[in-house]
Amino acid sequence: MAGVKERLIRWGVVFILLVEFLPLCQAGIHHLSIKDDSRSLIIIEGFGFSRRGQLEITVTDASWSETGEVADEALTRIGFFLATEEDWLQLMREMDEQSTSCPLESHYHTLFTFSHLNASKQYSGTFSPPGANHYVLIFANCLSPIQVSMSLRTSMYNLEGTSDVKDYLSVGQTQLPVLYFSFFLLYLVLGGMWIYICVKQKVTTHRIHILMGILLVLKAFYLFSEVEDKAYIKRTGTPHGWDIAFYAFSFLRGVMLFTVIILIGTGWSFLKPYLQGREKRVLMIVIPLQVLENVATVVIGETGPFWKNWLTWSQLLLVVDVICCCAILFPIVWSIKHLRQAAHTDGKAARNLVKLTLFRQYYIVVVGYIYYTRIIVLALKTVASYQYWWVGELNSELATLAFYIFTGYKFRPVPHNPYFVLDDDEEETGGEEAFKDDDFEL
């Protein structure tokens, strides 16, 4: 019984990873090759179909490693079927309980089996899903350990309008081009405002403010590449090279975001002109991890769940992201402790109180941002109906926008920013309050 529970938990984790990372494998047209694979189930891809959804499958060069001829009756146990997310979890339970020996012979929606292959070991067909829903295309090999090889082309789309225009984006994602373009315009406006403030307040502009401006520009370019990537997929089924720009700007934006958060957390350039050894070590850890995270993103996006190591790379991406999110909190905590100690020794209690308040607020906001975008958004995607997956992206982008605005407002380069400058009168009156709530800890 314990073993069954463990397997169900494992398949539940697999399901969450599919919800999180299947959208990365988003091209409506896929070409893939399976070579000497003996797995009993291979997830090909997922797609949200409308009532007018279509699925085209072409199999070529099919073969299997079995001495002698395999009877046609046996070939009915190798083929493709569609499963909803509920079907997938039910299938995992049935296989763990051994109540189903082969999903192709069960109640699941079988498309075709290898018994339908022609003499050239090829097959091509167009299918309509049984209803509007999010389906996962799965290859089943119920003759395992027979190893199967084949080349596969899939095309999934929904027909729109009276002219039957093909929309290669899944239901729930077809709104993304407009969504990303709207945020692209917002970040252009924010970038223009930030440049205007930095030029107007040139005297109080520090190097960190320049990096914050670069981050806004990279975020805008990242969103624009997302717009073009999704728009081309929507119309043609392939990104036409925009996926390369997406990966490039995703990497640059990720590195710059974590770098800016770390540098702000250390107080670099506006509180001190240098980084301490431990702060440099955090950067030396986070930046290579961001490189690894970007490599994992490319691998996940350019392969798919059919690849044997896809789940491993998905888990690696989650682990690396968690490590980076934890690492960026340490410089903020170090700054908080440093300001608390300085308030005890240098006699500038009120000034350090205000700085301490700033970094406490920033710590809370960073934690909230990480928690919301990594946990709450994933929960929304998991529980939301497939038609509303775009709502998860909307919430993620809104949270990111709010975080950028908060950070920019609190650390803006203005001459009388209360967090950086205090009058002598404030210095005297703030001393008694400097150590209230002194029990702040990580």
Helices and strands as residue ranges (DSSP letters): H 2-21, G 22-24, E 29-37, E 41-49, E 53-64, H 72-75, E 78-84, H 85-96, G 103-105, E 109-113, G 114-116, E 123-127, E 133-141, E 148-160, E 165-167, H 176-200, G 202-204, H 207-236, H 242-266, H 277-302, H 310-327, H 329-345, H 349-371, I 372-376, H 377-383, G 386-388, H 389-410, H 424-429, G 431-433
